[in-house]
Amino acid sequence: MNKYIQIAQQITNLNWSGLSVADLQALLILSAYAADEFAESLRLARALYPESKGFEDMAAGELQTGNLKFGDYSKVDDHSEFLWFFDTMYFGENTVSKEVRESGGVYMRKVRTMTPPLRAMSVISRLREFSGMPALILKAPGWCGTAELLAFRYYLEKHAALDSGQWNHAEMFSGFQVDDSVAPFYEARLDMYRVIPRLFEKNPA
């Protein structure tokens, strides 16, 4: 088994279904950083492969789109801006620890050192490796009626639907090779999640 697949499986096997309210609040912030990185990587991939229908289809669903509408949010923008909007609205400096934001920032800096071809490869690879993660997170017991978590839950539900619907077409990338040069991306992603210790507790599932 390829190293990158092993690391990706470590990530998907984390204790997503055991997260508390505070853990999910932290994960919202980390997800905003990850969504920012994804938007950057997808734009790089489109520039490298302008004829790729797969990248164009993903861009239509994630970049400068109005397909996320919740509460006061109805912008046409990247999906990352949806999460930042609710972060700004509901989270003060003391709500989510400084370490969580620092972890997200470190992740961004690590990925930005990677070459555009590697970042494009990470977009293709995560489409295959991470497709079931939103559904796993939605099983956590920490979901509650607080506004920011209702918005985050909506965000994950929309992405779970995309994973099982029209974006579920990894075959469109069958001509793109994915190899272990993408492993550093998965290592950076795994390291980012270490700021939520509960994720690394044994998953009873």
C-alpha positions in Angstrom: 0.0 0.0 0.0 1.3 3.5 -0.9 2.5 5.6 2.0 0.0 8.4 1.2 -2.9 6.0 1.3 -1.8 4.7 4.7 -1.7 8.3 6.1 -5.0 9.1 4.5 -6.5 6.1 6.2 -5.1 7.2 9.5 -7.0 10.5 9.0 -10.3 8.9 8.0 -10.0 6.5 10.9 -9.6 9.3 13.5 -12.3 9.5 16.2 -14.6 11.8 14.1 -17.7 10.3 15.6 -16.7 11.1 19.2 -16.2 14.9 19.0 -17.7 17.2 21.7 -19.2 20.6 21.2 -15.9 22.3 21.9 -14.1 19.9 19.5 -16.5 20.7 16.7 -16.0 24.4 17.3 -12.3 23.8 16.9 -12.9 21.7 13.8 -14.9 24.4 12.2 -11.9 26.7 12.4 -9.5 24.0 11.1 -12.0 23.2 8.3 -11.9 26.9 7.3 -8.2 26.8 6.9 -8.4 23.5 5.0 -11.1 25.0 2.7 -8.9 28.0 2.1 -6.0 25.7 1.1 -8.3 23.6 -1.1 -9.5 26.7 -3.0 -5.9 27.8 -3.6 -4.9 24.3 -4.7 -7.9 24.0 -7.0 -7.0 27.3 -8.7 -3.5 26.1 -9.2 -4.8 22.8 -10.6 -7.1 24.6 -13.1 -4.2 26.8 -14.3 -2.0 23.7 -14.8 -4.7 21.7 -16.5 -7.1 24.2 -18.2 -8.7 21.4 -20.3 -9.7 19.3 -17.4 -13.5 18.9 -17.0 -13.0 17.4 -13.6 -11.3 20.5 -12.2 -13.8 22.8 -13.9 -16.7 20.8 -12.3 -15.1 21.0 -8.9 -14.5 24.7 -9.3 -18.1 25.3 -10.3 -19.2 23.7 -7.0 -16.6 25.3 -4.7 -15.3 28.6 -6.1 -17.3 31.8 -6.5 -20.6 30.0 -6.1 -23.8 30.8 -4.4 -24.8 27.2 -3.5 -24.3 27.7 0.2 -27.0 29.7 1.9 -27.6 29.7 5.6 -29.0 32.3 8.0 -27.4 35.7 7.1 -25.0 34.1 4.6 -26.0 34.3 0.9 -22.8 35.3 -0.8 -21.4 34.2 -4.1 -17.9 33.3 -3.0 -15.5 30.4 -2.3 -16.8 27.8 0.2 -14.1 28.7 2.6 -15.7 32.1 3.1 -18.8 30.5 4.4 -16.9 29.1 7.4 -14.9 32.3 7.9 -18.2 34.2 7.9 -19.6 32.2 10.9 -16.2 32.2 12.6 -16.2 36.0 12.5 -19.8 36.2 13.6 -19.7 33.8 16.6 -16.1 33.2 17.8 -14.2 35.6 19.9 -10.6 35.3 20.8 -11.4 33.2 23.9 -14.0 30.9 22.3 -11.5 28.8 20.3 -8.0 28.5 21.6 -5.1 30.3 20.0 -3.4 26.9 19.4 -6.2 25.9 17.1 -5.7 28.9 14.8 -1.9 28.4 15.0 -2.3 24.8 13.9 -4.4 25.9 10.9 -1.8 28.6 10.0 1.0 26.1 10.2 -0.9 23.8 7.9 -1.4 26.6 5.3 2.3 27.4 5.4 3.4 23.8 5.0 1.1 23.3 2.0 2.2 26.6 0.4 5.8 25.3 0.2 4.6 22.4 -2.1 4.8 22.7 -5.8 1.8 23.4 -8.0 1.8 19.9 -9.6 1.9 18.3 -6.1 -1.0 20.5 -4.9 -3.0 19.6 -8.0 -2.3 16.0 -7.2 -3.5 16.5 -3.7 -6.8 17.8 -5.1 -7.3 14.7 -7.1 -6.2 12.4 -4.3 -8.4 13.8 -1.6 -11.4 13.5 -3.8 -10.8 9.8 -3.6 -9.5 9.5 0.0 -11.6 12.0 1.9 -15.0 11.6 0.2 -16.6 9.9 3.3 -15.3 12.2 6.0 -18.2 14.7 6.2 -20.6 11.8 6.9 -18.3 10.5 9.6 -18.1 13.9 11.4 -21.9 14.2 11.2 -22.2 11.2 13.5 -20.5 13.0 16.4 -22.5 13.5 19.6 -21.5 17.1 20.1 -23.9 18.7 17.6 -26.2 21.1 19.3 -28.4 24.0 18.5 -25.8 26.7 18.7 -25.9 28.8 15.6 -22.3 28.3 14.5 -22.6 24.5 14.8 -25.9 24.5 12.9 -24.1 26.4 10.1 -21.2 24.0 10.2 -23.5 21.0 10.2 -25.2 22.5 7.1 -21.8 22.9 5.4 -20.9 19.3 6.1 -24.3 18.0 4.9 -23.9 19.9 1.7 -20.5 18.4 1.1 -21.6 14.9 2.0 -24.3 15.3 -0.7 -21.7 16.5 -3.2 -19.5 13.5 -2.3 -22.3 11.1 -3.0 -23.7 13.0 -6.0 -22.4 14.8 -9.1 -18.9 15.2 -7.8 -18.5 11.5 -7.2 -16.7 11.0 -10.4 -13.1 10.2 -9.7 -13.0 8.4 -13.0 -12.7 11.8 -14.7 -9.2 11.9 -13.2 -8.2 8.4 -14.3 -5.5 9.9 -16.5 -3.8 11.7 -13.6 -1.2 9.7 -11.7 -1.2 9.9 -7.9 1.9 8.7 -6.1 3.8 9.0 -2.9 5.1 12.4 -3.7 1.7 13.6 -2.3 2.4 12.0 1.1 3.7 15.3 2.7 0.2 16.8 2.1 -1.4 14.1 4.1 1.3 14.4 6.8 0.6 18.1 7.1 -3.2 17.5 7.3 -2.8 14.8 10.0 -0.5 17.1 12.0 -3.0 19.9 11.8 -5.6 17.7 13.5 -3.3 16.9 16.5 -4.6 20.1 18.2 -7.9 18.2 18.9 -6.7 15.4 21.2 -10.0 13.6 21.2 -9.5 12.8 17.5 -6.6 10.6 18.5 -8.5 8.6 21.1 -9.4 5.1 20.2 -12.4 5.1 17.9 -14.9 2.6 19.3 -16.2 2.0 15.8 
